[in-house]
Amino acid sequence: MRALTNVLVNIFCLLRNTLVRALRRPPDFILIPVTGALPEFEPPRLGFLRRRLAPGPYTPSLETIRARLDRLLTDGRPRGVILRVENLDAGWAALEELRAELDRFRSKGNKVAAYLVDSDTRSYYLASAADEIFASPLSTLNVVGLRARVNFLKDT
């Protein structure tokens, strides 16, 4: 009897979720967090127990972000994405590749917005590929440029 009750409850939940998805308006923008080192590929998955005992911070890979953008392009319902750029520690090559993906996404007619949290030059470089850049009034924007030069004039 308990199994029959569980089956009926699951069928009811499935029908209700299907109805809600069919009648609900899709989201206009999708939030994509961009944090950490941005590795090229997804690291190997740990076992279920190890993920639960020692959860680490989520750092998306370029492969994951690329797959999300492709999925949004094929879906066509969302109008764009919002990048939440925070604690970015990626190299310049990874940032350039992600900028190229964002340019490809924008060329299809979609919008890209960037939300900066305590940004530096790398974060601002990535955000400059977006249509709009947002930051809270309390966030710091530490953009010093791509090149630095120190002159030693002791002997002159």
C-alpha positions in Angstrom: 0.0 0.0 0.0 2.9 2.4 0.8 4.5 1.8 -2.6 1.2 2.6 -4.3 0.9 5.8 -2.3 4.5 6.8 -3.3 3.8 6.1 -6.9 0.6 8.3 -6.9 2.4 11.1 -5.1 5.2 11.0 -7.6 2.8 11.0 -10.5 1.0 14.0 -9.0 4.2 15.9 -8.5 5.3 15.2 -12.1 2.1 16.4 -13.5 2.1 19.5 -11.3 5.7 20.4 -12.3 5.0 19.9 -16.0 2.0 22.2 -15.7 4.0 24.8 -13.8 6.8 24.7 -16.4 4.3 25.0 -19.3 2.4 28.0 -17.9 5.3 29.8 -16.2 7.1 32.6 -18.0 10.7 31.7 -18.7 13.4 33.8 -17.1 14.7 36.8 -19.0 18.3 36.5 -17.8 20.4 33.6 -16.5 23.0 34.2 -13.7 26.4 32.6 -14.4 29.0 32.8 -11.6 32.6 33.4 -12.9 35.0 32.8 -10.0 38.4 31.2 -9.3 41.0 30.1 -11.8 38.7 29.1 -14.7 40.3 25.8 -15.6 39.9 24.7 -19.2 38.1 21.4 -18.4 35.9 20.2 -15.6 38.0 18.5 -12.9 37.3 14.8 -12.3 34.3 14.3 -10.1 34.8 13.0 -6.6 32.7 10.3 -5.0 29.4 11.1 -3.4 30.7 10.7 0.1 33.9 12.7 -0.5 31.8 15.6 -2.0 29.6 15.7 1.1 32.4 15.4 3.7 34.8 18.0 2.1 32.9 20.4 -0.1 35.1 22.9 -1.7 34.2 26.2 -3.4 32.5 25.9 -6.7 34.7 27.1 -9.5 33.2 26.7 -13.0 35.4 25.7 -15.9 35.5 27.2 -19.3 34.0 24.0 -20.7 31.0 24.4 -18.3 30.4 28.1 -19.2 30.7 27.3 -22.9 28.2 24.5 -22.6 25.8 26.8 -20.7 26.0 29.5 -23.3 25.5 27.0 -26.1 22.4 25.6 -24.3 21.0 29.1 -24.0 21.6 29.8 -27.7 19.7 26.7 -28.7 16.9 27.3 -26.1 16.3 30.8 -27.4 13.9 31.8 -24.6 16.2 33.8 -22.2 17.3 37.2 -23.6 20.7 37.1 -22.1 23.0 36.3 -19.2 24.3 38.1 -16.1 27.9 37.3 -15.2 28.7 37.5 -11.5 32.5 38.2 -11.5 34.0 37.6 -8.1 37.5 36.6 -6.9 38.7 36.0 -10.4 42.2 34.3 -10.5 42.3 33.2 -14.1 45.1 33.8 -16.6 44.9 36.2 -19.4 44.5 33.4 -22.0 41.4 32.0 -20.2 39.9 35.4 -20.0 40.5 36.1 -23.7 38.8 32.8 -24.6 35.8 33.6 -22.4 35.6 37.0 -23.9 35.5 35.4 -27.4 32.6 33.1 -26.2 30.7 36.1 -24.9 31.3 38.0 -28.2 29.9 35.0 -30.1 26.9 34.9 -27.7 26.3 38.6 -28.2 26.6 38.3 -32.0 23.5 36.1 -32.0 21.4 39.0 -30.6 21.5 38.2 -26.9 22.5 40.6 -24.1 25.3 40.1 -21.6 25.5 42.0 -18.4 28.3 41.8 -15.8 28.1 42.3 -12.1 31.5 43.1 -10.5 32.3 42.4 -6.8 35.6 44.0 -5.7 37.2 43.8 -9.1 40.7 44.2 -10.4 42.1 44.7 -13.9 41.3 41.1 -15.0 37.7 41.2 -13.8 37.2 44.5 -15.5 38.8 43.2 -18.7 36.3 40.3 -18.7 33.4 42.6 -17.9 34.2 45.0 -20.7 32.9 42.3 -23.1 29.4 42.8 -21.7 26.8 45.3 -22.8 26.4 46.7 -19.3 28.6 46.6 -16.2 27.1 46.8 -12.8 28.7 47.2 -9.4 27.5 48.0 -5.9 28.3 51.4 -4.5 30.5 49.8 -1.8 32.6 47.7 -4.2 36.1 48.7 -5.0 37.3 49.0 -8.6 41.1 48.6 -8.6 42.0 49.0 -12.3 45.7 50.0 -12.7 46.3 49.0 -16.3 48.1 46.2 -18.0 51.6 47.5 -17.9 53.7 48.9 -15.1 57.1 50.6 -15.4 59.5 51.6 -12.6 62.3 54.1 -13.3 65.4 54.1 -11.1 67.0 57.5 -11.2 69.6 57.2 -8.4 72.6 57.6 -10.7 71.3 60.6 -12.6 
